[in-house]
Amino acid sequence: MKRLLTICVVAVLVLSMSGLAQAATLTVGPSIIDDYSTIQEAINAAAPYDTISVAGGTYTEYLIINKDGLTIQGAGIDKSIIDLAGLTPYWHYPGSSSFASRAGVLISGYGNLDEIVEGVTFKGFTVKNAGLNPPMTASGTHTGANDAAVLTDSSASFPVPNGLVGQWVHNYGDRDTDYKPARSYGLITANTSTTVAVTSLSGGIDNDWDAGDQYLITPYQEFHNSFWIHYRNYDGLRGIGIGNGKDILIQNCKITDSGYGGITTGYARLVGTHRYSENLTVDNCIITDHPTIGINIGNNVGPFTITNNTCERIKRLAYHDDTREYSGAGIQVSGTKNYGMASGLISGNTCKNNGYEGIIVDKYTDGVTVVNNTVTGHNLDEDGAGIFMYHYGHPEWCTNHIVMDNKVTGNHRGIIAYYASNCLIEGNNIETDSANWYAGPGIKLDHSNNIEVKKNHLHGVEGHSILVVYSETNTIHKNILNNNGRTGIYLYNSHENSVIDNVGNHNEYGIQVRFSNSNIIEGNRALASYEYDLYEEESTGNTWENNKYKTKNW
């Protein structure tokens, strides 16, 4: 009996230490029976591992979540709505240099002893209009010194006293031809609900701050030049941002019309040595109408999961790059150089009609599986693509990925491996729509090695079905390549590759090899090509065996 009593006491102590024994449910809503009327009040009052249940309604508030184990549960998409249109300030704690940590909903480890926020679940919400309110503009009242002014905005409603308004101030009455005005950095606070006093102003052509000049207060420096000129409603905010998060779940949410992107992750500003996130899950969310990114898992170490989401209409004109037409991607993932590579699952997502690319597997990634996604309509930019894997100059840092059973249609280019290695591209259904650009390829291997391309079905590709350039030791086998605009399989300046047991009919060329040596081309069927079934030029040491064809150029 004493032994049983001891066991029970130990169990109670373990539960108490874990915080589970004290876990409570707090309610938020308009009713008098609810515990709180705002979500942030409930977060501030909650203990770790509590649940916050949010009733249907519209909540006009920015949120910061920095307590472990919280579950914040809304009533569902388009029922519990966080609408941030027109709200200031734009961030939750000051940044460093010209940046700040800002998001509509910020989940951050900043301020915690271990610099990590862990085990947070956020689900059942719509988050919209984060940062779409334009930066403050006002006429300055000169105060007798060139480096100081009082700015007045009669339409503003700043939090006072000392409400944080911005971090940069720019004078558009004194700017050079590159839209670089006189400007100043510092934490800018309101002294009344409609006025802001700023000091230590300098720069511009004349270092001159005249009465009546148009002033602009912004969250960080970039907005002072051409970005704001082109996008006056852009304010760089994420709908949901995660910094130094671990074991975070974002589920059943809709994030729309933010100033930058939908859901982004990385490291928190102003932290010390822990500068990454880990084990993040985004599931069954709708992310639409952002200028830059839908879901971005960045600075991630170890596994992540991105499943069953829709990322649509993520796009803006790429004014800052003369070689590009549009920016905007549906899903992008990357790891870290110093702390570890990212790996994980991207499955069951729909990425469509974004400005640049559908799914990007970026730098410092090892072992990402991209499976059963639908990726379509990425043809606004000359370099647009459905699925893109790369780390420029370092294929060893974009490696061991699996791209399987995806539907990749209506994009300028289909699946691209650019400086990637040891990957599998299998069972994908690919066709292209190059719109007004050159005829894009279905699958392209560029500066990549040890890629296996097998059992893909390419049809209606306007360019080369499978294009291999400056790549070595890849295996291309058992693909079906019919009715494509250019060559079925084209090797250019690529060596020691194996092209085996592929079937191609009604392409411009069947298999074309140029400036490529020591490749094995064996057991392929290339028939009814409009030019040659087999074509070789300026190449040596290639092995052509047991191919079925009618025409060749030698």
N, C-alpha and C positions, 0 to 999 in steps of 0.2 A: 504493500500500500504506500509506504514511504517512497519507494522507487517511482511509482505511478505519479504521485504528487509532485515529485521533483521534475519529472518529464513535462508535466503540465505547466509548471512554473517557468521552465526554460522556454517552452513554446510561446508562452505569453510574452516573455521578455524579448524573444526574437521578433515577434510581430510588432511589438512596441518600438523596437529599435529601427525596424524597417519603415516605419511610418504608416504601414497598412492598417494598423489597429485604429488609428485616429482619422483615417480617410473619411471625408464628408462630401456631401453633395450640396453645392450652393446654386441657387436659382437666380436668373437674370430675366427681367421682363417688365412690362408696363403695369402689371397687376400689383395691387397693394399687398398681396400675399407673397410676392417674389422678394428674395433677400436683397437684391440690388437692382438699380435701374440701368446701370452701365456695365459693360463687360470688364472694363479695366478696374473698376471698383472691386469686382468679384475676384479678379486675378490678384490684386494687391492684398485682399483679405485672405485668400486661400492659403492653405498649408500644402507642402509637397504631397503629391499623390491624391489630392482632392479632385472631384469632378465638378465642372461648372456647366450647368444645363441652361442654355439660352433659348428663350421663347422666340417664336416668330415675331418679326417686326424689323424696322430699320434703325440701325445704330450708327451714328455719325461720330466715330471716334477711331483714332489710331490706337493700336494695341502693341504692348511689349510684354513678352512672356519669357521669364528667366528663372522659373521655379521648376525643379525636377518633377516628373511624373504627373503633371497636370493633364487631365482630359477636358477639353473644351468642346462641348457638343452642341451644335446648333439644331434647329428644327428641320433643316434640309435646304437644298439649293433653292434660291429665290423665295425662301421663307424667312430665314434669319439672314438679313442683308447688312453688310458693313459698307456704307456708302460714304466715301471720303471726299466727294466733290467740294472744292473750295476751302478745305480746312488747312489751317496752319497751327503749329509749326510742322515741318516736314520730316523731322527725325526725333529719335527717342533719347539719344545722348550725343554730345558733341563728338565730332570726328577729329582727325589729325590732318595737318596740312590743308589740302583743298577738298577733303572728303568728309563724309559723315555717314553714320549708320542709320539708314532710313528705309522703311518699308511700311505698307499699310498695316500688315501684321508682322512684327519682328519677333522671332524666336532666337534669343541670343544668350550666349554664355558670359557675356561681358558683366563684370562685377561679381561673379561667383568665385569662390575661393579656388576652385580647380579650373576656372575659365571655360567650363562646359555646362550646357543645359541638356538634360538627359530625360528620355522617356516621355516626351510631350506628344499628345494626340490632339489634332485640330481637325474637326470634321463637321460637315453639314452646314456650310456657310456659302453665301455669295459675297465676294469681296470685289468692289469696283471703284473706279475713278481715283485710284491712289496716285497722287502727284499730277493729275491732269489739270488741276488749277494752275494757271500761269504764275510765274514769280511776280512778286510785288513790283509795280511800277508807280512812280510818284514824281511830283515836281519838288525840287529841293529849294529850301529857303536858305540863302547864304547867311552865314553868321559872322562874317568879318574876316575869316581866315580861309585860305584856299584848301585847307586840309580838313574841313569840318562842314557838316550840313545837317539840317533837320528835314527829314522827308515826311511828307504828308500824303496819306491816301484816305480820302473821306469814305471810301467804300469798305475799308478794312475793319476787322474786329480782332485786334491782336490781344493775346492774353497778357495781362499786366497784374502786378508789377513785374518787370524784368522778363517778360515773355520772350522766348527765343523766336526770332523771325527769320534769320538767315546767317550765312557765313561769308558771303562775298557781296560787295556793293560795287556797281558799275555805273559810270556816268556816260550815257549815250550822247550827251552833247559835246563830248570831247573824246573822239575815237579816231583811230587812223584808218587807212584804206582797207585793212584786214579785219575791220570790225573789232579792233582791240581798244576798248575805252580806258579811260582812267579808272582805276579800281583799287579796292582795299580788302584785305582779309582780316577777319576777326569775328568773334561771336557778336552778332548784332541783335540787340534786344529792344523791345518796344518800351517807350516811356509813357505813352498813353495808348488807348485803344486804336488810335488812328495815326500816331506819329512815332517816328523812329529817329533817334539821334545817333549819328555815326561820326567817328573821329579818325585821325591818322590816315587820311585819304591821300593817295599819291598816284603817279603814273599818267598815262595818256600822253598826248603831244605837248600840251602846255601846262600840265599840272594845275589845271584851272577848273574850279567848280563854281559855275555861275548860277545865280538865281534863275529858276525857270528851266534849267536843264532837266532832261528826263533821266531818272535814276532807275536802276533795276537791282533788286536784292535777290540773290540766288543761293541755293544750298552749296554749290561748289563751283570751282573756277571755270570749268568747261563751258558753262552757259553764257560766259561773257562774249563769246565770239560767234562764229557762224552757226553753231548748233541752234542757239536760241533764235537766230535770225530766220532759220528755215523751219523751226518747230517751236512756235511760241507757246504752245500748250504742253511742251515736254518738260518734265521735272524730275526725270531720272529715278523715279520710285518703282520698287517692286510691289506687286500685290501682296505676296507673302515672301518674306526673307528669312533665311536661317543662317546664323553665324555660330560656329563652334557647337553645332548640334550633334547629338548622339542618340540613336534609336528614336528618331522622330517619324511620326506618321501624319501625313496630310491626305485626307480621304474625303470623297464625296463633296468636293467644293467646286464652285465656279469662280474663276478669277478673270475679270474682263476690264478693258479700257484703263490699264495702268500706264504711267508715264514711261516705263522702261520695259518691264516684263511681268510674267505671271508669277512663277514660283522659282526663286533662285536661292542657291546655297553656297556656302564658302566658309571663310573664317570671319570672326567678329573683329571689328575695328578696336584698336587700342588694347589688344590682348598681348601677352608676353610670348611665351614659347609655343603654346598650343595654338596652331593656326590652321585648323582644318575641321571638317565635319566627317561623320562616319555613320554608316548604317541608316540611311534615310530612305523612306518609302513615300512615293506619291502614287495614289491609286484612285482611279475612277473620278478624275477631275476634268472639268471643261475649262480650257484656257484659250481665250479668243481676244483678238483686236488689241494687241500690244505692238509697239514699234520695233522691238529688238529680239526678244526671246520668249518662248512659251514656258518650258521647263529647263532650267540650267542647274545641273548637279556639278558644281565646281569646287576645287580644292577639297576633294573627297578622298578619304583613305579607306580602302577595303570595300565591302559590298554596298550596293544600293539596289533599289527596286523601283522601276517605273512601269506601271501596268494599267492598261484599260483607260487611258486618258485620251482626250481629243485636244489637239493644238491646231488652231485654225486662224488664218488671216493675221499672222505675225509678220509685219512688214513696214518698211519705210524706205524712202529714197536714200541711196548711199551717197549723199552729197560730198562726204569727206574723202572719197576714194575715186579718182578719175577712171580707174579700171573697172569699177563696179557700177551696177545700175540700182540694185536693191539690196537691203539688208533684211534680216529677219529669219529665224530658224525655229522649228517646232520644239525639238529636244536636243540638248547638248550636254555631254558629260566629259569630265576631266579629273585627273588626280593631282598629285603634288610632286614636285621634284625632291623635296627635302624630307617628307614624312612618309611617303608611300604611294603606291599606285592605286587607282580605282578599278573595281571590278563589279559586275552586277548584271541585272536583267532588265531589258527593255522589251516588253511584250504586250501584244494586244492593243497597241495605241493606234490612233488615226491622226496623221499629220497631213494637212492639206492646205493648199493655196497660201503658203507662206512666201515671204519675199525671196529667200535665198535657198535654203536647204531644209529638208524634212528632219532627218536625224543625223547628228554629228557625234562621232566617237573621237574624242580629241586627245590631247597630249596626256602622257603619264597614265595610260590605261592598259590593263593586262587582264584579259579574260572577260570581256563584255559579250553577252549573248543578246542578239537583236533578232527576235523571232516573232512571226505571226503579226506583223504590223502592216497597216495600209498607209502608203506614202504616195501622195499624188498632187499634181498641180504646181510643182516648183519650177517654173520656167520664165519668171520675170527677169532673171539675171543671166548674163552670158555664161557664168560659171555655176549656175544653179544645179542642184542634184537632189535625188531622193535620199540616199544614204551615203554618208561620207566618213571615211576613216582616215585619220592622218596625224602625224607629228612631223612637221617639216624638218628634214635632215636627220631624223632619229627614228627609223622604223622599229628599233628595239624598244621604244617607249610607246608604241601603238601596236600591240601584239596579242596573239592568242585569242582573237575575237571570232565569234560565230555569227554569221548573218544568214538566216535560214527561214525559208517558207514565208517570205514577205511578199506582198503585192506592191510592186513599185511601178506605177504607171503615170503617164501624163507629165513627167518631169523632163527638163531639158536633157539631163544625164541621169542614168539609173543609179548604179552602185559604184562608188569610187573608192579604191584603196590607194592612197597617196602617201608614200613613206610609211608603209605598214608591213608587218611580217607575221608569218606563222598563223594565218587566219584561214577560216573556212567560209566560202560563199556557196551555199547549197540550196537547191529547191525553190529558188525565187522565181516569180512570174514578173517579167519585165517588158515594158514597152515605153517608148518615149514620145514626147511632144516638144519639139525644139522651138516652137513659136517663131519668132523672127530671128533666131540665132542660127549659127552653123549647126549641122546635123550632129547631135550629141550621141555618144556611145551608150550601149546598154550596161556593160560592165567595163571598167577601166582599171588596169593595174599600172601604176606610175611610180617608178623608183621603189618598187615593192618586191619582196622575196618570200619564197616558201608559202605562197598563197595557193590553196586548193579551191578550184572553181569547178563545181560538178552539179549535174542534174538540174541546171537552171533551164527555164523555158523562155527564150527571147524571141519575140515576134513583134512586128510593127515598130522596130527600132529604126529611127531615121538615119542614124550614123552606123558606125561599126558595131556589130553585135558584142564582140569581146575584143577589146583593144589592149595590147600589152606593150608598154613603152619603157625603155630604160630599166627593165626588170629582169630578174634572174631566178632560176630554180623554182619556178611555179609549175603547178600541174593543172591542166585544163582538160576535163574529161567528162564524157557522157552528157553533154549539154545538147539541147535541141534549139537550132537557130534557123528559123524559117521566115521568109518574106520580110527581110530587113533591107534597109536602103543602101548600105555599103557592104563591107566585107563581113563574112561570118566570124572568122578569127584572124586577127591581124597582129603579127609580131613586128615591132619596129625597134631596132637597136636593143634587142633583148636576147639573152643567151641562156643556154642550158635549161630551157623549159621543155615540158612534156605536153604534147597536144594529142590526146588519145581518145578514140571511140566517140567522137562527136558527130552529130548529124546536122547537116545544113542544106537547105534547098531554097532556090529562088532568091539568092542574095546577089549583089553585084559581083563579088568575088567569093569563092568558097573559103580558101585559106590562103592568106598572103603573108609572105616572109620577106622583109627588107632589112638589110644591114644587120642581120641577126645570125648568130653562129651557134653551132653545136646544139641545136634543138632536136627533139625527137617528135616527128609527126607521123602517127601510126594508127591504122585501123579506123580512120575517119571516113565518113560518107559526105562528099561535097558534090552535089549535082545541080544541074539546071541553073548554073550561075550565068549572069548576063555577060560577064567578061570571061575570066578563067576560073575553073574549079580550083586549081592549084597554081600558085604564082610565087616564084622566088626571084629575088633580085639582089645583087651585091652582097651575097651571103655565102658562107662556106661551112662545111662540116655538119650540115643538117642531115638527119636520117629520115627518109620518106619511105615508109613501108606499109603495105597492105591497105592502102587507101582506095576507096571506090570513087572514081571520077571519070569524066569524059574529056575534059580539056585541061592542058597545062601549058606553060610558056617555055618549056625547055624540052 
